Amino acid sequence: MRLVVKVGSNLIQTQEGDIDLNLIAKLGREIKTLKALGDQVVLVSSGAVLCGLKKLNLQERPKSLVEKQAIAGIGQAYLMHLYDMVFSNYKLVPAQVLLTSDVFREKTKFDNAKNALEKLLEMGAVPIINENDTVAVEELLFGDNDFLAVHTAFMLQADMLVILSTAGGLRDEEDRVVPVVEDVDSAFKWVKGVNSTYGTGGMLSKLTATKIAVSLGIPVVITGKEDSLENIKEGKTMGTFFKPSKPIKQSKRVLAMMEEPKGVIYIDEGAYRALKDGKSLLPAGIKKVEGSFHRGQVVVLYTQDSLLAGKGKTNFSSEELKKVLGKKGEEVKRILKTNKEEAIHRDNLVVF
Protein backbone atom coordinates (compact mmCIF):
# COMPACT_ATOMS: atom_id res chain seq x y z
CA MET A 1 0.00 0.00 0.00
CA ARG A 2 1.13 3.54 -0.75
CA LEU A 3 0.16 6.15 1.85
CA VAL A 4 0.47 9.93 1.67
CA VAL A 5 0.54 11.37 5.20
CA LYS A 6 0.05 15.08 5.79
CA VAL A 7 1.50 16.59 8.97
CA GLY A 8 0.35 20.09 9.91
CA SER A 9 2.37 22.85 11.57
CA ASN A 10 0.42 22.75 14.81
CA LEU A 11 1.18 19.04 15.23
CA ILE A 12 4.93 19.59 15.06
CA GLN A 13 4.94 21.68 18.23
CA THR A 14 4.17 20.66 21.81
CA GLN A 15 1.74 22.48 24.10
CA GLU A 16 4.75 24.31 25.53
CA GLY A 17 5.65 25.57 22.05
CA ASP A 18 8.69 23.35 21.47
CA ILE A 19 9.25 21.17 18.40
CA ASP A 20 7.62 17.78 19.03
CA LEU A 21 10.49 15.36 18.49
CA ASN A 22 8.33 12.57 19.97
CA LEU A 23 5.92 12.91 17.05
CA ILE A 24 8.75 12.77 14.50
CA ALA A 25 10.15 9.69 16.29
CA LYS A 26 6.70 8.06 16.32
CA LEU A 27 6.37 8.66 12.57
CA GLY A 28 9.84 7.18 12.07
CA ARG A 29 8.99 4.02 14.01
CA GLU A 30 5.70 3.53 12.19
CA ILE A 31 7.16 4.18 8.74
CA LYS A 32 9.93 1.67 9.49
CA THR A 33 7.27 -0.92 10.42
CA LEU A 34 5.23 -0.24 7.29
CA LYS A 35 8.30 -0.38 5.04
CA ALA A 36 9.13 -3.80 6.50
CA LEU A 37 5.65 -4.92 5.40
CA GLY A 38 6.31 -3.68 1.85
CA ASP A 39 4.34 -0.44 2.14
CA GLN A 40 5.49 3.00 1.01
CA VAL A 41 4.94 6.27 2.87
CA VAL A 42 5.27 9.81 1.56
CA LEU A 43 5.10 12.70 4.04
CA VAL A 44 3.69 16.11 3.20
CA SER A 45 5.00 18.16 6.09
CA SER A 46 4.22 21.74 6.99
CA GLY A 47 6.36 23.47 9.56
CA ALA A 48 9.00 25.51 7.72
CA VAL A 49 7.67 28.84 8.97
CA LEU A 50 7.15 27.44 12.48
CA CYS A 51 10.71 26.08 12.58
CA GLY A 52 12.04 29.39 11.29
CA LEU A 53 10.23 31.27 14.05
CA LYS A 54 11.68 28.91 16.66
CA LYS A 55 15.16 29.22 15.22
CA LEU A 56 14.96 33.02 15.30
CA ASN A 57 13.14 33.06 18.65
CA LEU A 58 10.18 34.99 17.22
CA GLN A 59 6.65 34.69 18.60
CA GLU A 60 4.34 35.76 15.77
CA ARG A 61 3.77 34.42 12.28
CA PRO A 62 5.15 36.82 9.62
CA LYS A 63 2.56 39.12 8.03
CA SER A 64 4.31 40.02 4.77
CA LEU A 65 5.05 37.56 1.97
CA VAL A 66 8.76 38.40 1.81
CA GLU A 67 9.09 37.89 5.58
CA LYS A 68 7.34 34.53 5.31
CA GLN A 69 9.66 33.50 2.45
CA ALA A 70 12.79 34.45 4.41
CA ILE A 71 11.69 32.72 7.62
CA ALA A 72 10.59 29.63 5.68
CA GLY A 73 14.05 29.42 4.10
CA ILE A 74 15.64 29.28 7.55
CA GLY A 75 12.99 26.96 8.94
CA GLN A 76 12.97 24.45 6.08
CA ALA A 77 16.65 23.65 6.69
CA TYR A 78 15.95 23.17 10.40
CA LEU A 79 12.82 21.07 9.73
CA MET A 80 14.71 18.69 7.43
CA HIS A 81 17.60 18.52 9.90
CA LEU A 82 15.15 17.29 12.54
CA TYR A 83 13.60 14.69 10.22
CA ASP A 84 17.05 13.51 9.14
CA MET A 85 18.40 13.31 12.68
CA VAL A 86 15.40 11.39 14.07
CA PHE A 87 14.64 9.19 11.04
CA SER A 88 18.27 8.12 10.80
CA ASN A 89 17.82 6.43 14.17
CA TYR A 90 15.33 4.10 12.44
CA LYS A 91 17.58 3.58 9.42
CA LEU A 92 15.27 5.71 7.27
CA VAL A 93 16.59 8.05 4.58
CA PRO A 94 14.48 11.22 4.26
CA ALA A 95 14.50 13.13 0.97
CA GLN A 96 13.50 16.78 0.77
CA VAL A 97 11.14 17.62 -2.11
CA LEU A 98 9.99 21.25 -2.50
CA LEU A 99 7.20 21.88 -4.99
CA THR A 100 5.54 24.94 -6.49
CA SER A 101 2.16 25.18 -8.19
CA ASP A 102 3.56 25.14 -11.74
CA VAL A 103 4.56 21.48 -11.21
CA PHE A 104 0.86 20.61 -11.24
CA ARG A 105 0.03 22.82 -14.21
CA GLU A 106 2.69 21.83 -16.73
CA LYS A 107 2.83 18.23 -17.93
CA THR A 108 6.62 18.11 -18.40
CA LYS A 109 7.30 19.39 -14.88
CA PHE A 110 4.59 17.09 -13.50
CA ASP A 111 6.14 14.05 -15.18
CA ASN A 112 9.64 15.00 -14.04
CA ALA A 113 8.51 15.44 -10.44
CA LYS A 114 6.53 12.18 -10.53
CA ASN A 115 9.50 10.26 -11.96
CA ALA A 116 11.84 11.67 -9.31
CA LEU A 117 9.44 10.74 -6.50
CA GLU A 118 8.93 7.25 -7.90
CA LYS A 119 12.72 6.78 -8.06
CA LEU A 120 13.10 7.94 -4.46
CA LEU A 121 10.50 5.40 -3.34
CA GLU A 122 12.20 2.71 -5.42
CA MET A 123 15.48 3.54 -3.65
CA GLY A 124 13.77 3.10 -0.27
CA ALA A 125 13.83 6.79 0.69
CA VAL A 126 11.02 8.63 2.49
CA PRO A 127 10.08 11.72 0.45
CA ILE A 128 9.19 14.69 2.66
CA ILE A 129 7.27 17.20 0.58
CA ASN A 130 6.54 20.83 1.30
CA GLU A 131 5.61 23.85 -0.73
CA ASN A 132 8.67 25.84 -1.76
CA ASP A 133 7.69 28.82 0.39
CA THR A 134 10.96 30.62 -0.30
CA VAL A 135 10.15 31.14 -3.99
CA ALA A 136 6.36 30.67 -4.14
CA VAL A 137 4.53 33.95 -4.71
CA GLU A 138 1.04 32.49 -4.34
CA GLU A 139 -0.23 29.68 -2.17
CA LEU A 140 -0.26 26.35 -3.96
CA LEU A 141 -3.40 26.03 -6.13
CA PHE A 142 -6.19 26.17 -3.56
CA GLY A 143 -4.36 27.43 -0.52
CA ASP A 144 -2.25 25.19 1.73
CA ASN A 145 -0.61 21.83 2.36
CA ASP A 146 -3.91 19.98 2.76
CA PHE A 147 -4.34 20.52 -0.97
CA LEU A 148 -0.67 19.85 -1.69
CA ALA A 149 -1.24 16.46 -0.04
CA VAL A 150 -4.23 15.76 -2.34
CA HIS A 151 -2.19 16.71 -5.40
CA THR A 152 0.66 14.48 -4.22
CA ALA A 153 -1.76 11.59 -3.70
CA PHE A 154 -3.08 12.16 -7.23
CA MET A 155 0.43 12.34 -8.72
CA LEU A 156 1.60 9.15 -7.02
CA GLN A 157 -1.71 7.26 -7.36
CA ALA A 158 -1.76 6.73 -3.60
CA ASP A 159 -3.99 4.10 -2.02
CA MET A 160 -4.87 6.33 0.92
CA LEU A 161 -4.44 9.89 2.18
CA VAL A 162 -4.00 10.41 5.92
CA ILE A 163 -4.37 13.96 7.27
CA LEU A 164 -3.12 14.35 10.83
CA SER A 165 -5.03 17.03 12.73
CA THR A 166 -5.08 18.52 16.22
CA ALA A 167 -8.85 17.88 16.22
CA GLY A 168 -8.26 14.11 16.01
CA GLY A 169 -10.91 13.77 13.33
CA LEU A 170 -14.18 15.34 12.27
CA ARG A 171 -16.23 16.16 15.38
CA ASP A 172 -20.01 16.40 15.65
CA GLU A 173 -22.08 18.95 17.59
CA GLU A 174 -21.37 17.06 20.83
CA ASP A 175 -17.62 17.09 20.16
CA ARG A 176 -17.48 13.35 19.42
CA VAL A 177 -15.33 12.04 16.58
CA VAL A 178 -17.46 10.94 13.64
CA PRO A 179 -16.10 7.47 12.72
CA VAL A 180 -17.24 7.20 9.08
CA VAL A 181 -18.44 9.70 6.48
CA GLU A 182 -20.00 8.51 3.23
CA ASP A 183 -21.01 11.93 1.85
CA VAL A 184 -18.49 14.71 2.48
CA ASP A 185 -21.07 17.42 1.80
CA SER A 186 -23.00 16.27 4.86
CA ALA A 187 -19.93 16.83 7.03
CA PHE A 188 -19.59 20.57 6.46
CA LYS A 189 -22.38 21.30 8.95
CA TRP A 190 -19.92 20.40 11.72
CA VAL A 191 -17.17 22.81 10.63
CA LYS A 192 -16.51 25.39 13.34
CA GLY A 193 -13.96 27.48 11.48
CA VAL A 194 -10.20 27.80 11.44
CA ASN A 195 -8.26 27.32 14.66
CA SER A 196 -4.58 27.30 13.76
CA THR A 197 -1.80 29.54 15.08
CA TYR A 198 1.00 28.65 12.66
CA GLY A 199 -0.89 26.77 9.97
CA THR A 200 -3.18 28.12 7.27
CA GLY A 201 -5.73 25.33 7.34
CA GLY A 202 -8.40 24.26 9.78
CA MET A 203 -11.16 21.70 9.37
CA LEU A 204 -12.79 23.60 6.50
CA SER A 205 -9.57 23.28 4.50
CA LYS A 206 -9.22 19.61 5.40
CA LEU A 207 -12.80 18.77 4.44
CA THR A 208 -12.52 20.64 1.14
CA ALA A 209 -9.29 18.80 0.32
CA THR A 210 -10.97 15.53 1.35
CA LYS A 211 -13.88 16.30 -0.97
CA ILE A 212 -11.48 16.48 -3.92
CA ALA A 213 -9.58 13.34 -2.90
CA VAL A 214 -12.63 11.10 -2.50
CA SER A 215 -13.96 12.31 -5.87
CA LEU A 216 -10.73 10.88 -7.34
CA GLY A 217 -11.41 7.54 -5.66
CA ILE A 218 -8.83 8.07 -2.88
CA PRO A 219 -10.00 7.15 0.64
CA VAL A 220 -9.11 9.73 3.30
CA VAL A 221 -8.56 9.50 7.05
CA ILE A 222 -8.49 12.60 9.24
CA THR A 223 -7.11 11.68 12.64
CA GLY A 224 -4.80 12.74 15.48
CA LYS A 225 -1.13 12.14 16.10
CA GLU A 226 -1.94 9.49 18.73
CA ASP A 227 -3.31 7.20 16.00
CA SER A 228 -1.19 4.45 14.43
CA LEU A 229 -0.42 4.40 10.70
CA GLU A 230 -0.38 0.60 10.81
CA ASN A 231 -3.88 0.53 12.35
CA ILE A 232 -5.12 3.13 9.88
CA LYS A 233 -3.88 1.00 7.01
CA GLU A 234 -5.87 -1.90 8.46
CA GLY A 235 -9.03 0.23 8.70
CA LYS A 236 -8.93 0.72 12.50
CA THR A 237 -8.54 4.46 12.80
CA MET A 238 -9.34 6.45 15.93
CA GLY A 239 -10.32 9.33 13.65
CA THR A 240 -12.71 9.75 10.73
CA PHE A 241 -12.70 7.57 7.62
CA PHE A 242 -14.08 9.16 4.44
CA LYS A 243 -15.27 6.65 1.87
CA PRO A 244 -14.09 7.26 -1.70
CA SER A 245 -16.48 7.86 -4.57
CA LYS A 246 -16.39 5.94 -7.81
CA PRO A 247 -13.23 7.27 -9.51
CA ILE A 248 -13.73 9.69 -12.37
CA LYS A 249 -12.17 8.93 -15.76
CA GLN A 250 -8.59 9.98 -16.45
CA SER A 251 -9.39 12.99 -18.64
CA LYS A 252 -11.52 14.46 -15.88
CA ARG A 253 -8.85 13.68 -13.27
CA VAL A 254 -6.44 15.82 -15.29
CA LEU A 255 -9.06 18.58 -15.52
CA ALA A 256 -9.64 18.41 -11.78
CA MET A 257 -6.00 18.43 -10.71
CA MET A 258 -3.84 20.02 -13.42
CA GLU A 259 -5.83 22.62 -15.33
CA GLU A 260 -5.25 26.16 -14.03
CA PRO A 261 -8.52 27.98 -13.24
CA LYS A 262 -8.93 31.47 -14.70
CA GLY A 263 -12.04 32.50 -12.85
CA VAL A 264 -14.78 31.57 -10.38
CA ILE A 265 -18.48 30.87 -10.88
CA TYR A 266 -20.89 30.81 -7.93
CA ILE A 267 -23.96 28.61 -8.35
CA ASP A 268 -27.21 28.13 -6.44
CA GLU A 269 -28.19 24.98 -4.56
CA GLY A 270 -30.53 23.80 -7.32
CA ALA A 271 -27.72 23.96 -9.86
CA TYR A 272 -25.36 22.07 -7.53
CA ARG A 273 -27.92 19.31 -7.03
CA ALA A 274 -28.34 19.08 -10.81
CA LEU A 275 -24.56 18.82 -11.31
CA LYS A 276 -24.37 15.99 -8.76
CA ASP A 277 -27.09 14.22 -10.74
CA GLY A 278 -24.90 14.38 -13.85
CA LYS A 279 -26.44 17.44 -15.53
CA SER A 280 -24.66 20.32 -17.26
CA LEU A 281 -24.38 23.78 -15.71
CA LEU A 282 -26.93 26.22 -17.12
CA PRO A 283 -26.77 30.03 -16.79
CA ALA A 284 -30.07 29.87 -14.89
CA GLY A 285 -28.22 28.43 -11.89
CA ILE A 286 -25.33 30.92 -11.88
CA LYS A 287 -25.45 33.67 -9.25
CA LYS A 288 -22.11 35.45 -9.71
CA VAL A 289 -19.00 35.44 -11.91
CA GLU A 290 -15.53 36.53 -10.78
CA GLY A 291 -12.33 36.93 -12.77
CA SER A 292 -11.77 37.40 -16.48
CA PHE A 293 -11.81 34.34 -18.74
CA HIS A 294 -12.47 33.40 -22.35
CA ARG A 295 -14.50 30.64 -23.95
CA GLY A 296 -12.93 27.22 -23.38
CA GLN A 297 -10.97 28.26 -20.30
CA VAL A 298 -11.21 26.51 -16.94
CA VAL A 299 -13.11 27.92 -13.98
CA VAL A 300 -13.74 26.79 -10.41
CA LEU A 301 -17.32 26.41 -9.18
CA TYR A 302 -18.45 27.34 -5.68
CA THR A 303 -21.81 27.22 -3.97
CA GLN A 304 -23.29 30.43 -2.55
CA ASP A 305 -21.92 29.29 0.82
CA SER A 306 -18.41 29.33 -0.73
CA LEU A 307 -18.04 25.54 -0.65
CA LEU A 308 -16.06 24.01 -3.51
CA ALA A 309 -18.50 22.47 -6.00
CA GLY A 310 -16.47 21.60 -9.10
CA LYS A 311 -14.29 22.65 -11.97
CA GLY A 312 -14.93 22.85 -15.69
CA LYS A 313 -14.28 24.36 -19.12
CA THR A 314 -16.77 27.10 -19.88
CA ASN A 315 -18.58 27.56 -23.19
CA PHE A 316 -18.81 31.32 -22.65
CA SER A 317 -16.51 34.12 -21.56
CA SER A 318 -16.90 35.90 -18.22
CA GLU A 319 -18.42 38.93 -19.96
CA GLU A 320 -20.92 36.77 -21.85
CA LEU A 321 -21.96 34.93 -18.69
CA LYS A 322 -22.59 38.20 -16.85
CA LYS A 323 -25.15 39.07 -19.55
CA VAL A 324 -27.13 35.87 -19.05
CA LEU A 325 -26.99 35.28 -15.28
CA GLY A 326 -30.15 33.47 -14.20
CA LYS A 327 -31.54 33.28 -17.73
CA LYS A 328 -32.91 30.18 -19.44
CA GLY A 329 -32.25 28.30 -22.69
CA GLU A 330 -33.79 30.23 -25.58
CA GLU A 331 -33.10 33.59 -23.97
CA VAL A 332 -29.43 32.65 -23.53
CA LYS A 333 -29.20 31.65 -27.19
CA ARG A 334 -30.85 34.87 -28.32
CA ILE A 335 -28.75 37.23 -26.19
CA LEU A 336 -25.43 35.55 -27.01
CA LYS A 337 -26.36 34.64 -30.59
CA THR A 338 -25.36 31.02 -30.12
CA ASN A 339 -26.87 27.56 -30.43
CA LYS A 340 -25.47 26.50 -27.04
CA GLU A 341 -27.31 26.93 -23.78
CA GLU A 342 -24.94 25.18 -21.33
CA ALA A 343 -22.47 27.38 -19.49
CA ILE A 344 -20.41 24.23 -18.89
CA HIS A 345 -21.29 20.93 -20.56
CA ARG A 346 -21.22 17.89 -18.30
CA ASP A 347 -18.54 16.28 -20.50
CA ASN A 348 -16.18 19.15 -19.56
CA LEU A 349 -17.14 19.24 -15.89
CA VAL A 350 -15.84 17.67 -12.68
CA VAL A 351 -18.15 17.77 -9.67
CA PHE A 352 -16.56 17.51 -6.22
N, C-alpha and C positions, 0 to 999 in steps of 0.2 A: 504493500500500500504506500502511496505517496501522499504525505500530509504537508500542507502549508499552515504554519502556526504564526499568528500575528500577536506580537507582544507590545502593549501600549506603554507610553511614557510613565503613566502613574503607577504601573505595576513594577517598574524597575527601581522605584524608591520605597524605602520603609516608611512607617508612620512618623519616624523621627526625622525623615528627610534625607537619609543616607542612601547610597546605591545598594540595592538588595542583592548582594552576592549569593545569598541562599537560593533565591529564585533562579539565578543563572546556573548555579550548581545543580539544582533540581532538574532544570531543562537538560543540562549535560548528561546527568544520570539516565534520564528517560530516553533521550535520543540514542545514547549508547545501547540501551536495552532494545529499542526498536530496530536499530541498525543490525544488531545481532540476529533479529528475527527476519531480516531481509527487507525491512521497510526503509523508506527515505523520508527525511524531514528537511523542509526549507523554512527558515525563520524570516519573517518580515518584522523587523525590530525598530520601533521608534526609540527616542531617547537621546539623540545627538544634542538637541538644544538643552535638555535637562542636564546631561553630562557636562556640557560646556559651562552652564551656570554653576554647577558644583565645582568645577575646576577653577573658575574665576572667583568663586565665593560670592556670587550674586544671588539675590533673592527673588527678583521678578523676571518673568518672561519678557524678552525684548519686544518692543512695540514696532520698530521700523524693520523693513525687509532686510536692509543692509546689515543691521545689527544681528538679526536672526541668522543671516548667512555666515557672518563672522564667528558667532558663538557656536553655530552648528559645525563649522570647520574644526574648531578646537575640540568640541564634544565628540564628534564622530571618531576621532583618533582614540580618545579615552574609552569610548564605548567598545570599540573593537579590541582594544587592549584588554579590557575586562573579560570579554568573551573568549579571547585567545588564552588568557592566563587560566581561566576556570575550566574551559573545555579541554585544554591540553591535559589536565589532570585525569580526564576520562578517555584519553587517547583519541580525541576528536580534533579534526582540522577545520577551523572556521575559515570561510572565504568571504571577504567583503565584496558586495555588489551594490553599487549606487546607480539608481536609475532616474531618468527624467521622462517627462510625459511624451516626448517625441519618439521614444522607443516603442510606444504603443500606438503610434500614428503612422509610422513609416515601416513598410514591410521588410526592407533590408535590415534596418536596425533591430526590428522585432526578431527576425530570424537569427541575426548575429547574437543577440542577447540570449535567446532560447538555446542556441547551440552551445554557448559558453556555459550556461547553467546546467544543461544536460551533461556536458563533459565534467563539470565539477562533481555532479552526483555520481557519475560513472567512476570518478577517481576516489570516491568515498568521502569527499569533503562535505561540510555543512554550510551551504550558502546562507549568508545573513544579509538580507536585502533592506535597504532604506532608500528614501528619496534623496537625491543629491541636493540637499538644501543649500549647499554653498554656491551652486550655480543656477538652481531653479529660480525663475522669476515669478512663476505662478504655481499654485498648489497643483499637485498631480491630478489631472482630469477632473474628478469630482470633488476633491478637497483634502484628503488625508490618507494615512496609511491603512485604514480599513479598506479603502478602495484600491490602494496599491496591492494589498493582499489578494483581493478578488482578481485583479489583472494578472498577478503572478500565478494564481491557481488556474486561470484560463490559459496562460502561456504554457504552463507545464502539465496541463491536463491532469491536475491533482484529483485524487480520489476523495479528499475531504479538506475543508477549510475549518481551522480552529481559531477562534478569536478569543483571546484571554482578556477578561474585563474585571475591573474592581467590583462591579455589581454581582459577579458570580453567575450571571445568566439573565434572561429576561424575567422581570418580576411583575406580578399581578398587583391589583389594587390593595391587597393585604400583605404586600411585600414578600410573597412566597415565590420561589423560582418556578417558572412554568416549564415542565419537563419536556414537552413535545409541542411543536407548532407545525401545522400542516398548511396553513394559509398565512403568509407573512403579513398581508394587508390587515388581518384581524389583530395582529400584535401591536400595531402602532397606537392603539388606544391606551396602552400601558406606558408609553414614553413620557417621562417626566422632564425632559430637557437635558441640556448639557451640564455635566458636573465634572470638570477636568481642569486642574491647575496648569499642568505643563502640556497636556495633549490638546488636540484640536477636535476631538471626536465627541464621545457621548453615545448614549444608546440610540439616538436617532440616526447618527452616522452608521452605527453598527447594523441596525435593522435595514437601512437603505442599501448598504453593501451586501447584506445577506439576501435581500430581495433580488439583486442582480445575480448573485452566485447561484441561488436555487433555480432561477430561470434558465441557467446554463446546464442544469442537471448536477450541480455540485452540492452535496450535503454540507451543512454548516452547523458547528457547535459554538455557542457563546457560553463561556464558563469562567471560573475563577482560577487563580494560580495554585489553589490547593488541589485541583483535579489532576488526574494522572493521564498522560497521553496514551499510555498502554490501555487503560480502561476505556478512554474515549474511542480509541480504535475499535474496541470490542463492543461498542454501543452501550457503555455503562456510565455515561457522563453524570456528574453532579449538577451540571448546568442545563442549558436548553438545546435540544436537538431540533433543527429545522429540516424538514423533509424536502428533498429536491423535486422539482417539477420534471415533466418529460422534457428531455433536452431539445433545444431548438436546432434546426439544421445549420450546417457549417456556415453558409453564406450569411445567415442572420446573426450567428455568433460573432462573425467579423464586424458586421454592422454595429452590434451592441458594444463591442469592446475596442475596436480600432479606428472607427470613423470619427473624425473630429467634428463636434457639433458647432454650428455657426450661429445658432439662435435658440430661443426657448418659446414653446407654445404651451399655454395654460388651457386645460380643458375642464368641462363640467363633469359631474359624477355620472350622468347618463352616457356621455361619450366614453368615459373610462370603462363603464360596464360593457358597452358595445365592443370596445377594443378587446376586452378579456374574453368576449364571446366569439372573437375571430373576425370582427367587422373592420372596415376601413374607417379612418378618421374623416368626418365631414365638417365643413366650416360651421355648420349649425351648432356643433358642440364646442367650438373654440371661444374662449372668453377673452384672451389677451395674447398678444404677440410681442416678444422682446428680441432685440438684436436686428441685424441687417443680413439677409440671406437671399440667395437667388433660387430659381427653380432647380430641383435636383440635388440641392445641398441638404446636409443632415442637420436635424434639430433634435433637441431633447424635449420630452413632454412631461409636464407636471400637472397634478390636480390643482384645484383652487386652494387646497390646504398645503400646497407646496411639497407634496409627496411625489417622489419620482414615479412616473407612470410608463415611460417607454422612450423609444428613440426611433427616428425614421427619416426617409428621404422625401422631402416635400415636393408636391407637384406645382406649387405656386411660390412666388417670392414673398418676402415679408410685407412689402407694400401692397401686393395683390391681396394677401390674406386679410390685411387690415380693412380692405374695402368690402369684404364679404363676411365679416365676423357675425356669427349667429344666423346666417342666411342659408336657405335650402336650395336643393338641386338646380332647378331651372333658372332661378334667380342668379345663382352663382355663375352658371353658364352664360347668361345674358350679360351680366356686369363685366365679366372677364373675357368675354368673347372666346369661349373655349368649349370643347365637347366633354371636358372632364368635370366631375363634381367632387371627387375625393381630394381633400387636402393632402392626405397621405394614404396611398393604397396599401392594403393589408400585406401585399407581397413585399413591400419595402418598409415594413414596420416590425419592431420588436417591442413586445409588451412585457414589462417587468411586474 
